[in-house]
Amino acid sequence: RKPTETNALALNVAPNPFAGNTTAEFYLEQSADVQVMVADATGRVVFQKDMPGLPSGKNGLDLDKAIFPAKGAYFLTVRAGSEMSVRPMICY
């Protein structure tokens, strides 16, 4: 089943915009395998991480400034089962 874009994951990125590190937080209704991906404005993937077997409830991932190759706009995608959320991020 193809993931659908919703905010069922309650995905949030803070701080945003950011100059240093930032944190992605999301909520899982039930335990799930999660995929986190960051793409630049052209769609090129600059970071990807598989997070198998995350527990239900609030989860998060610290995103280090080093994964962002340049200042600019990025898109964070979090997929868990049939749910998918995307948030824009600005690195300055």
C-alpha positions in Angstrom: 0.0 0.0 0.0 1.4 3.4 -1.0 1.9 5.9 1.9 -0.5 8.8 1.9 0.5 12.3 2.9 -1.2 13.2 6.2 -0.2 14.7 9.5 -1.2 11.6 11.4 2.4 11.4 12.5 2.2 14.9 14.0 5.6 15.7 12.5 7.3 18.8 13.8 10.8 20.2 13.2 12.3 22.6 15.7 14.0 24.9 15.5 13.0 25.8 12.0 14.6 27.8 10.4 17.9 26.7 11.9 21.6 27.5 11.6 22.9 24.6 13.7 21.3 21.3 14.5 17.6 20.7 14.5 15.2 18.0 15.8 12.4 16.1 14.0 9.7 14.8 16.4 6.8 12.6 15.4 4.2 10.5 17.0 3.4 6.8 16.2 0.0 5.3 17.1 1.6 1.9 17.2 5.1 0.6 16.9 6.4 0.7 13.3 9.5 0.7 11.1 10.2 4.3 10.2 12.1 5.8 7.3 13.4 9.4 7.6 14.6 11.2 4.5 15.9 14.8 3.8 15.9 16.1 0.3 17.1 19.4 -1.1 14.9 21.7 -3.2 15.8 19.8 -6.4 14.7 16.5 -4.8 18.2 15.1 -4.3 18.3 13.0 -1.1 21.0 14.3 1.2 20.2 12.1 4.2 18.3 8.8 4.8 17.9 6.7 7.9 15.9 3.5 8.5 14.6 3.3 12.1 13.2 -0.2 12.6 10.8 -1.2 15.4 10.3 2.2 16.9 7.8 2.1 19.9 4.4 3.8 19.8 4.3 7.3 21.2 6.6 10.3 20.7 9.8 9.6 18.8 12.5 11.9 17.5 15.7 12.3 15.6 18.4 14.9 15.9 19.6 16.2 12.5 23.2 17.4 12.6 24.1 20.5 10.6 26.7 18.4 8.8 24.1 16.5 6.7 23.0 19.8 5.0 25.5 20.5 2.2 24.5 24.2 1.8 22.2 26.9 3.1 18.7 26.7 1.6 15.4 24.9 1.6 15.0 21.2 2.4 12.1 18.8 2.8 11.9 16.2 5.6 9.9 13.1 4.9 8.9 10.6 7.6 7.2 7.3 6.5 5.7 4.8 8.9 3.6 2.0 7.4 0.9 3.6 5.3 1.5 7.1 6.8 3.8 9.8 5.4 4.4 13.4 6.5 6.5 16.0 4.8 7.8 19.3 6.4 9.8 22.0 4.8 13.0 23.1 6.6 15.2 26.2 6.1 18.9 25.9 6.8 20.6 29.3 7.1 
